[in-house]
Amino acid sequence: MKQIPAPIWTLTVGVAVTLISLWVGQNHGWLPEQASAQSVLVDRFFDVMVVIGTALFLVVEGAIVYCMVQFRRPKGDDSDGLPIEGNLPLEAFWTAIPAVIVIGLGVYSVQVFQEMGGFSPGGGMGGHDHGTMVAQAPGTPMHDLLPASGHGDGTVGDGTLIAKSVYGFGAPLDREGQTADLSVNVAGMQYAWIFTYPDTGIVDGELHVPVNADVQLNLSATDVIHSFWVPQFRLKQDAIPGKDTELRFVAIKPGTYPVICAELCGGYHGAMRTQVIVHTPEDYQAWLDQRLAQGPTAASAIAQNPADLSAPEYLAPYGEALGVEPGLVTQLASSLPPQQSHLHPSSR
């Protein structure tokens, strides 16, 4: 039988590897559902890396398996192998190809980071200047000129604003320089997220946003570093004590998605979870009207520190849930031995 030429084999293997890699890159199913405009950009980049990684895996492992079969030691042959010391063209080839791939992925990742707003945090705050005098240091970008945290009006002693650095993800390229549709202040504390809507005064333990709206989260931390992560959004941003961080996104799919703290922040770090609820515009307006009708007192209890409550106040919800008078629950807690009196945070 006539032997198939090596170029034909090489072309066949190359086409097969390419087709398999492209299929795996588009059908791996390793990521959760896409729920934000930013997730589409991240997933495209991830798919490219999966295609390249699959191709490299098939080529390298395929070459190893081929060599194990084709060049295996014949039975009874105890002689030494050929004294091959090196192959400069081959070594240059397998060094140049990974270098080109790494550089290409690096350029692509920077482009994705820019499109997601990673190079322009704080840009959405420019619309809140209200004509105040701005103290701008030479070479300071305008989007870095933000109100100072030391004064309630964001000014220093002479009435000017000072330059501050904001970290995180700002406006995407197509909305750079524009104010977000919705701004929410997010405070991370051990072990909860508190969401404040400055335009309405609503305070909630869950994040509610309308679909297809440009949302800006102004993140802060009251104690230690926390990390705000929504896997379905492909976005994660640290909340740092004493630092301004920002996370800006557009949710594209109504639904309920988990909010996870991705930074070890203490003993109950694993329980620091809440959710972001993406509403249709009608449902969001209905939620907004409902919360406004409840008044500020209903929401203010969310931000209370349990350690600041008296024992009766702290135990009252538990007694109500059990159908027991709060006074009886308090009396029971006070009668427990010292080693068991841990029902209230102030006793820890």
C-alpha positions as a Markdown table, in Angstrom:
| # | Residue | x | y | z |
|---|---|---|---|---|
| 1 | Met | 0.0 | 0.0 | 0.0 |
| 2 | Lys | 1.3 | 3.4 | -1.0 |
| 3 | Gln | 2.4 | 5.5 | 2.0 |
| 4 | Ile | 0.5 | 8.8 | 2.6 |
| 5 | Pro | 2.8 | 11.8 | 2.2 |
| 6 | Ala | 3.7 | 13.6 | 5.4 |
| 7 | Pro | 2.3 | 17.0 | 4.2 |
| 8 | Ile | -1.2 | 15.3 | 3.8 |
| 9 | Trp | -1.0 | 13.8 | 7.3 |
| 10 | Thr | 0.1 | 17.2 | 8.7 |
| 11 | Leu | -2.8 | 19.0 | 6.9 |
| 12 | Thr | -5.3 | 16.5 | 8.1 |
| 13 | Val | -4.2 | 16.6 | 11.7 |
| 14 | Gly | -4.1 | 20.4 | 11.6 |
| 15 | Val | -7.7 | 20.6 | 10.3 |
| 16 | Ala | -8.9 | 18.1 | 12.8 |
| 17 | Val | -7.2 | 19.9 | 15.7 |
| 18 | Thr | -8.6 | 23.2 | 14.6 |
| 19 | Leu | -12.2 | 21.9 | 14.2 |
| 20 | Ile | -12.1 | 20.1 | 17.6 |
| 21 | Ser | -10.6 | 23.2 | 19.4 |
| 22 | Leu | -13.2 | 25.5 | 17.9 |
| 23 | Trp | -16.1 | 23.2 | 18.9 |
| 24 | Val | -14.7 | 22.9 | 22.5 |
| 25 | Gly | -14.3 | 26.6 | 22.7 |
| 26 | Gln | -17.9 | 27.3 | 21.8 |
| 27 | Asn | -19.5 | 24.4 | 23.7 |
| 28 | His | -17.5 | 23.8 | 26.9 |
| 29 | Gly | -20.3 | 25.0 | 29.2 |
| 30 | Trp | -17.9 | 25.7 | 32.1 |
| 31 | Leu | -19.3 | 29.2 | 32.9 |
| 32 | Pro | -22.5 | 30.2 | 34.6 |
| 33 | Glu | -25.2 | 32.0 | 32.6 |
| 34 | Gln | -24.4 | 35.5 | 31.1 |
| 35 | Ala | -26.4 | 38.2 | 33.0 |
| 36 | Ser | -24.5 | 41.4 | 32.2 |
| 37 | Ala | -23.1 | 43.2 | 29.2 |
| 38 | Gln | -19.6 | 42.8 | 30.7 |
| 39 | Ser | -20.0 | 39.0 | 30.9 |
| 40 | Val | -20.3 | 38.8 | 27.1 |
| 41 | Leu | -16.8 | 40.4 | 26.8 |
| 42 | Val | -15.3 | 38.2 | 29.4 |
| 43 | Asp | -16.8 | 35.0 | 27.9 |
| 44 | Arg | -15.5 | 35.8 | 24.5 |
| 45 | Phe | -12.0 | 36.2 | 25.8 |
| 46 | Phe | -12.4 | 33.0 | 27.9 |
| 47 | Asp | -13.6 | 31.1 | 24.8 |
| 48 | Val | -10.5 | 32.2 | 22.8 |
| 49 | Met | -8.3 | 30.9 | 25.6 |
| 50 | Val | -10.1 | 27.6 | 25.7 |
| 51 | Val | -9.7 | 27.2 | 21.9 |
| 52 | Ile | -6.0 | 27.9 | 22.1 |
| 53 | Gly | -5.6 | 25.7 | 25.2 |
| 54 | Thr | -7.4 | 22.8 | 23.6 |
| 55 | Ala | -5.3 | 23.0 | 20.4 |
| 56 | Leu | -2.1 | 23.1 | 22.5 |
| 57 | Phe | -3.3 | 20.1 | 24.6 |
| 58 | Leu | -4.1 | 18.1 | 21.5 |
| 59 | Val | -0.9 | 18.8 | 19.7 |
| 60 | Val | 1.4 | 18.2 | 22.7 |
| 61 | Glu | -0.4 | 15.2 | 24.1 |
| 62 | Gly | -0.9 | 13.8 | 20.6 |
| 63 | Ala | 2.8 | 14.1 | 19.9 |
| 64 | Ile | 3.6 | 12.4 | 23.1 |
| 65 | Val | 1.3 | 9.5 | 22.4 |
| 66 | Tyr | 2.5 | 9.2 | 18.8 |
| 67 | Cys | 6.2 | 9.1 | 19.9 |
| 68 | Met | 5.3 | 6.5 | 22.6 |
| 69 | Val | 3.9 | 4.2 | 19.9 |
| 70 | Gln | 6.1 | 5.0 | 16.9 |
| 71 | Phe | 9.4 | 5.0 | 18.7 |
| 72 | Arg | 8.9 | 2.5 | 21.4 |
| 73 | Arg | 11.8 | 0.1 | 22.1 |
| 74 | Pro | 11.6 | -3.1 | 20.0 |
| 75 | Lys | 11.4 | -6.3 | 21.9 |
| 76 | Gly | 15.0 | -7.6 | 22.6 |
| 77 | Asp | 16.6 | -4.3 | 21.7 |
| 78 | Asp | 18.8 | -3.2 | 24.7 |
| 79 | Ser | 20.9 | -0.7 | 22.7 |
| 80 | Asp | 21.1 | 3.0 | 23.5 |
| 81 | Gly | 19.1 | 5.6 | 21.8 |
| 82 | Leu | 20.4 | 8.1 | 19.2 |
| 83 | Pro | 22.7 | 10.7 | 20.8 |
| 84 | Ile | 20.5 | 13.7 | 19.9 |
| 85 | Glu | 21.7 | 16.8 | 21.8 |
| 86 | Gly | 19.4 | 19.5 | 20.5 |
| 87 | Asn | 17.5 | 21.0 | 17.5 |
| 88 | Leu | 17.8 | 24.7 | 17.4 |
| 89 | Pro | 15.1 | 25.4 | 14.8 |
| 90 | Leu | 12.6 | 23.2 | 16.8 |
| 91 | Glu | 13.5 | 25.0 | 20.0 |
| 92 | Ala | 13.2 | 28.4 | 18.4 |
| 93 | Phe | 9.8 | 27.4 | 17.0 |
| 94 | Trp | 8.3 | 26.1 | 20.3 |
| 95 | Thr | 9.6 | 29.3 | 22.0 |
| 96 | Ala | 8.3 | 31.7 | 19.4 |
| 97 | Ile | 4.8 | 30.3 | 19.1 |
| 98 | Pro | 3.9 | 30.5 | 22.9 |
| 99 | Ala | 5.5 | 34.0 | 23.0 |
| 100 | Val | 3.2 | 35.2 | 20.2 |
| 101 | Ile | 0.2 | 33.6 | 21.8 |
| 102 | Val | 0.9 | 35.2 | 25.2 |
| 103 | Ile | 1.5 | 38.6 | 23.7 |
| 104 | Gly | -1.7 | 38.3 | 21.6 |
| 105 | Leu | -3.8 | 37.3 | 24.7 |
| 106 | Gly | -2.2 | 40.1 | 26.7 |
| 107 | Val | -3.2 | 42.7 | 24.1 |
| 108 | Tyr | -6.7 | 41.2 | 23.9 |
| 109 | Ser | -7.2 | 41.2 | 27.6 |
| 110 | Val | -6.2 | 44.9 | 27.8 |
| 111 | Gln | -8.8 | 45.7 | 25.2 |
| 112 | Val | -11.5 | 43.8 | 27.1 |
| 113 | Phe | -10.5 | 45.5 | 30.3 |
| 114 | Gln | -10.8 | 48.9 | 28.6 |
| 115 | Glu | -14.2 | 48.1 | 27.1 |
| 116 | Met | -15.4 | 47.1 | 30.5 |
| 117 | Gly | -14.4 | 50.4 | 32.0 |
| 118 | Gly | -11.3 | 49.3 | 33.9 |
| 119 | Phe | -9.3 | 52.3 | 32.8 |
| 120 | Ser | -12.0 | 54.9 | 33.7 |
| 121 | Pro | -13.3 | 54.4 | 37.3 |
| 122 | Gly | -14.8 | 57.6 | 38.7 |
| 123 | Gly | -15.8 | 58.9 | 35.3 |
| 124 | Gly | -19.5 | 58.7 | 36.1 |
| 125 | Met | -19.1 | 61.2 | 39.0 |
| 126 | Gly | -18.1 | 64.1 | 36.8 |
| 127 | Gly | -21.7 | 65.2 | 36.4 |
| 128 | His | -22.0 | 66.1 | 40.1 |
| 129 | Asp | -19.6 | 69.0 | 40.2 |
| 130 | His | -22.3 | 71.7 | 40.4 |
| 131 | Gly | -19.9 | 74.4 | 39.4 |
| 132 | Thr | -17.6 | 74.2 | 42.4 |
| 133 | Met | -14.0 | 75.4 | 42.0 |
| 134 | Val | -11.7 | 72.4 | 41.4 |
| 135 | Ala | -8.1 | 72.2 | 42.5 |
| 136 | Gln | -6.4 | 70.3 | 39.8 |
| 137 | Ala | -2.8 | 69.2 | 40.1 |
| 138 | Pro | -0.7 | 69.2 | 36.9 |
| 139 | Gly | -1.3 | 66.1 | 34.9 |
| 140 | Thr | -4.3 | 65.0 | 37.0 |
| 141 | Pro | -7.2 | 63.7 | 34.8 |
| 142 | Met | -10.5 | 65.4 | 35.2 |
| 143 | His | -12.3 | 62.1 | 36.1 |
| 144 | Asp | -9.9 | 61.8 | 39.2 |
| 145 | Leu | -11.2 | 65.0 | 40.7 |
| 146 | Leu | -13.8 | 63.8 | 43.2 |
| 147 | Pro | -15.3 | 65.2 | 46.4 |
| 148 | Ala | -13.1 | 64.8 | 49.5 |
| 149 | Ser | -14.4 | 62.5 | 52.1 |
| 150 | Gly | -13.4 | 64.7 | 55.0 |
| 151 | His | -16.3 | 67.2 | 54.5 |
| 152 | Gly | -20.0 | 66.6 | 54.1 |
| 153 | Asp | -20.0 | 68.9 | 51.1 |
| 154 | Gly | -16.9 | 67.3 | 49.5 |
| 155 | Thr | -14.7 | 70.4 | 50.0 |
| 156 | Val | -11.6 | 71.4 | 51.8 |
| 157 | Gly | -11.2 | 74.5 | 53.9 |
| 158 | Asp | -11.1 | 76.9 | 51.0 |
| 159 | Gly | -14.2 | 75.5 | 49.3 |
| 160 | Thr | -12.4 | 73.6 | 46.6 |
| 161 | Leu | -12.4 | 69.9 | 45.7 |
| 162 | Ile | -9.4 | 67.7 | 46.0 |
| 163 | Ala | -8.1 | 65.0 | 43.6 |
| 164 | Lys | -8.9 | 61.5 | 44.7 |
| 165 | Ser | -8.1 | 58.1 | 43.2 |
| 166 | Val | -11.0 | 55.8 | 42.5 |
| 167 | Tyr | -10.4 | 52.1 | 41.8 |
| 168 | Gly | -12.5 | 49.5 | 40.0 |
| 169 | Phe | -14.6 | 49.5 | 36.8 |
| 170 | Gly | -16.0 | 52.7 | 35.6 |
| 171 | Ala | -18.1 | 53.5 | 32.5 |
| 172 | Pro | -17.7 | 51.3 | 29.4 |
| 173 | Leu | -16.3 | 52.8 | 26.3 |
| 174 | Asp | -19.6 | 53.5 | 24.8 |
| 175 | Arg | -20.8 | 55.4 | 27.9 |
| 176 | Glu | -17.5 | 57.1 | 28.9 |
| 177 | Gly | -18.2 | 60.5 | 30.4 |
| 178 | Gln | -21.9 | 59.8 | 30.9 |
| 179 | Thr | -23.6 | 59.6 | 34.3 |
| 180 | Ala | -25.0 | 56.2 | 35.2 |
| 181 | Asp | -28.7 | 55.6 | 35.1 |
| 182 | Leu | -28.7 | 54.4 | 38.7 |
| 183 | Ser | -26.2 | 54.9 | 41.5 |
| 184 | Val | -26.1 | 52.7 | 44.6 |
| 185 | Asn | -23.8 | 53.0 | 47.6 |
| 186 | Val | -22.7 | 49.6 | 48.8 |
| 187 | Ala | -21.2 | 49.2 | 52.3 |
| 188 | Gly | -19.5 | 45.9 | 53.2 |
| 189 | Met | -19.3 | 44.9 | 56.8 |
| 190 | Gln | -18.8 | 41.8 | 58.8 |
| 191 | Tyr | -20.8 | 40.0 | 57.6 |
| 192 | Ala | -23.4 | 41.7 | 55.4 |
| 193 | Trp | -23.8 | 44.0 | 52.4 |
| 194 | Ile | -25.9 | 47.1 | 52.9 |
| 195 | Phe | -27.3 | 48.9 | 49.8 |
| 196 | Thr | -28.3 | 52.5 | 50.0 |
| 197 | Tyr | -30.1 | 54.3 | 47.1 |
| 198 | Pro | -29.1 | 58.0 | 47.6 |
| 199 | Asp | -31.8 | 59.4 | 45.3 |
| 200 | Thr | -34.6 | 57.9 | 47.4 |
| 201 | Gly | -33.1 | 57.1 | 50.8 |
| 202 | Ile | -34.0 | 53.4 | 50.5 |
| 203 | Val | -31.7 | 51.0 | 52.4 |
| 204 | Asp | -31.9 | 47.3 | 51.7 |
| 205 | Gly | -30.0 | 44.1 | 52.3 |
| 206 | Glu | -30.5 | 43.1 | 48.6 |
| 207 | Leu | -29.5 | 44.9 | 45.5 |
| 208 | His | -32.4 | 45.7 | 43.1 |
| 209 | Val | -31.7 | 47.0 | 39.7 |
| 210 | Pro | -33.7 | 47.4 | 36.4 |
| 211 | Val | -32.6 | 45.4 | 33.4 |
| 212 | Asn | -30.6 | 47.1 | 30.7 |
| 213 | Ala | -29.8 | 50.1 | 33.0 |
| 214 | Asp | -26.3 | 51.4 | 33.5 |
| 215 | Val | -25.7 | 50.9 | 37.2 |
| 216 | Gln | -22.9 | 52.3 | 39.3 |
| 217 | Leu | -22.0 | 50.8 | 42.6 |
| 218 | Asn | -19.9 | 53.0 | 45.0 |
| 219 | Leu | -18.2 | 50.4 | 47.2 |
| 220 | Ser | -16.9 | 51.0 | 50.7 |
| 221 | Ala | -15.9 | 48.9 | 53.7 |
| 222 | Thr | -16.5 | 49.7 | 57.4 |
| 223 | Asp | -14.0 | 47.2 | 58.9 |
| 224 | Val | -11.8 | 45.0 | 56.7 |
| 225 | Ile | -11.4 | 44.3 | 53.0 |
| 226 | His | -14.4 | 42.7 | 51.4 |
| 227 | Ser | -14.9 | 41.7 | 47.7 |
| 228 | Phe | -18.2 | 42.1 | 45.9 |
| 229 | Trp | -18.6 | 39.3 | 43.4 |
| 230 | Val | -21.5 | 38.3 | 41.1 |
| 231 | Pro | -20.4 | 35.2 | 39.1 |
| 232 | Gln | -23.1 | 35.7 | 36.5 |
| 233 | Phe | -21.9 | 39.2 | 35.9 |
| 234 | Arg | -18.2 | 38.1 | 35.6 |
| 235 | Leu | -17.4 | 41.1 | 37.8 |
| 236 | Lys | -15.6 | 41.3 | 41.1 |
| 237 | Gln | -14.4 | 44.3 | 42.9 |
| 238 | Asp | -12.8 | 44.8 | 46.4 |
| 239 | Ala | -14.4 | 47.1 | 49.0 |
| 240 | Ile | -11.4 | 48.6 | 50.8 |
| 241 | Pro | -11.5 | 50.6 | 54.1 |
| 242 | Gly | -10.6 | 54.2 | 53.4 |
| 243 | Lys | -10.5 | 53.8 | 49.6 |
| 244 | Asp | -13.1 | 54.6 | 47.0 |
| 245 | Thr | -13.9 | 51.7 | 44.7 |
| 246 | Glu | -16.5 | 51.6 | 41.9 |
| 247 | Leu | -18.2 | 48.9 | 40.0 |
| 248 | Arg | -20.3 | 49.8 | 36.9 |
| 249 | Phe | -22.3 | 47.3 | 34.9 |
| 250 | Val | -25.4 | 46.7 | 32.8 |
| 251 | Ala | -27.6 | 43.7 | 33.7 |
| 252 | Ile | -29.1 | 42.2 | 30.5 |
| 253 | Lys | -31.2 | 39.4 | 31.9 |
| 254 | Pro | -33.9 | 39.6 | 34.6 |
| 255 | Gly | -33.5 | 37.2 | 37.4 |
| 256 | Thr | -32.0 | 36.6 | 40.9 |
| 257 | Tyr | -28.2 | 36.2 | 41.2 |
| 258 | Pro | -26.0 | 35.5 | 44.2 |
| 259 | Val | -23.7 | 38.2 | 45.6 |
| 260 | Ile | -20.7 | 36.6 | 47.3 |
| 261 | Cys | -17.9 | 38.1 | 49.3 |
| 262 | Ala | -14.7 | 36.7 | 47.6 |
| 263 | Glu | -12.2 | 38.0 | 50.2 |
| 264 | Leu | -11.6 | 36.2 | 53.4 |
| 265 | Cys | -13.0 | 38.7 | 56.0 |
| 266 | Gly | -13.4 | 36.8 | 59.2 |
| 267 | Gly | -14.9 | 33.7 | 60.8 |
| 268 | Tyr | -18.3 | 34.0 | 59.1 |
| 269 | His | -16.9 | 35.0 | 55.7 |
| 270 | Gly | -18.7 | 32.1 | 54.0 |
| 271 | Ala | -22.1 | 33.3 | 55.2 |
| 272 | Met | -21.6 | 36.9 | 53.8 |
| 273 | Arg | -24.0 | 36.4 | 50.9 |
| 274 | Thr | -26.9 | 38.2 | 49.5 |
| 275 | Gln | -28.4 | 38.6 | 46.1 |
| 276 | Val | -28.9 | 41.0 | 43.2 |
| 277 | Ile | -32.4 | 41.0 | 41.7 |
| 278 | Val | -32.6 | 42.3 | 38.2 |
| 279 | His | -36.2 | 43.5 | 37.4 |
| 280 | Thr | -38.0 | 44.4 | 34.3 |
| 281 | Pro | -38.6 | 48.2 | 34.3 |
| 282 | Glu | -42.2 | 47.7 | 35.4 |
| 283 | Asp | -41.3 | 45.3 | 38.3 |
| 284 | Tyr | -38.5 | 47.7 | 39.4 |
| 285 | Gln | -40.9 | 50.6 | 39.5 |
| 286 | Ala | -43.3 | 48.5 | 41.5 |
| 287 | Trp | -40.6 | 47.5 | 44.0 |
| 288 | Leu | -39.5 | 51.1 | 44.3 |
| 289 | Asp | -43.1 | 52.3 | 45.0 |
| 290 | Gln | -43.5 | 49.6 | 47.6 |
| 291 | Arg | -40.3 | 50.5 | 49.4 |
| 292 | Leu | -41.1 | 54.2 | 49.3 |
| 293 | Ala | -44.5 | 53.5 | 50.8 |
| 294 | Gln | -42.9 | 51.7 | 53.7 |
| 295 | Gly | -41.1 | 54.8 | 54.8 |
| 296 | Pro | -37.5 | 55.1 | 56.1 |
| 297 | Thr | -38.1 | 53.4 | 59.4 |
| 298 | Ala | -38.8 | 50.0 | 57.8 |
| 299 | Ala | -35.5 | 50.0 | 56.1 |
| 300 | Ser | -33.4 | 51.6 | 58.8 |
| 301 | Ala | -33.3 | 48.5 | 60.9 |
| 302 | Ile | -31.3 | 46.7 | 58.2 |
| 303 | Ala | -28.1 | 48.6 | 59.1 |
| 304 | Gln | -28.4 | 48.1 | 62.8 |
| 305 | Asn | -25.5 | 46.4 | 64.5 |
| 306 | Pro | -26.9 | 43.5 | 66.7 |
| 307 | Ala | -24.2 | 44.2 | 69.3 |
| 308 | Asp | -25.8 | 47.7 | 69.9 |
| 309 | Leu | -29.2 | 46.1 | 70.7 |
| 310 | Ser | -30.4 | 45.2 | 74.2 |
| 311 | Ala | -31.1 | 41.5 | 74.9 |
| 312 | Pro | -34.9 | 42.0 | 74.7 |
| 313 | Glu | -34.6 | 43.9 | 71.4 |
| 314 | Tyr | -32.2 | 41.3 | 69.9 |
| 315 | Leu | -34.3 | 38.3 | 70.9 |
| 316 | Ala | -37.7 | 39.8 | 70.1 |
| 317 | Pro | -37.8 | 38.5 | 66.5 |
| 318 | Tyr | -36.8 | 35.0 | 67.6 |
| 319 | Gly | -39.5 | 34.9 | 70.2 |
| 320 | Glu | -42.1 | 36.2 | 67.7 |
| 321 | Ala | -41.0 | 33.4 | 65.3 |
| 322 | Leu | -41.4 | 30.8 | 68.0 |
| 323 | Gly | -44.7 | 32.2 | 69.3 |
| 324 | Val | -43.1 | 32.9 | 72.7 |
| 325 | Glu | -43.2 | 36.1 | 74.6 |
| 326 | Pro | -39.9 | 38.1 | 74.2 |
| 327 | Gly | -39.6 | 38.4 | 77.9 |
| 328 | Leu | -39.6 | 34.7 | 78.4 |
| 329 | Val | -36.9 | 34.3 | 75.8 |
| 330 | Thr | -34.8 | 37.0 | 77.5 |
| 331 | Gln | -35.3 | 35.3 | 80.9 |
| 332 | Leu | -34.3 | 32.0 | 79.5 |
| 333 | Ala | -31.1 | 33.5 | 78.0 |
| 334 | Ser | -30.2 | 35.1 | 81.3 |
| 335 | Ser | -30.7 | 31.8 | 83.2 |
| 336 | Leu | -28.2 | 29.9 | 81.0 |
| 337 | Pro | -24.8 | 29.0 | 82.4 |
| 338 | Pro | -22.0 | 31.4 | 81.3 |
| 339 | Gln | -20.5 | 29.0 | 78.9 |
| 340 | Gln | -23.8 | 28.8 | 77.0 |
| 341 | Ser | -24.9 | 32.5 | 77.2 |
| 342 | His | -24.0 | 33.3 | 73.6 |
| 343 | Leu | -27.4 | 34.2 | 72.3 |
| 344 | His | -26.5 | 37.9 | 72.0 |
| 345 | Pro | -23.4 | 39.2 | 70.2 |
| 346 | Ser | -22.5 | 41.4 | 73.2 |
| 347 | Ser | -21.9 | 38.3 | 75.3 |
| 348 | Arg | -19.2 | 37.0 | 72.9 |
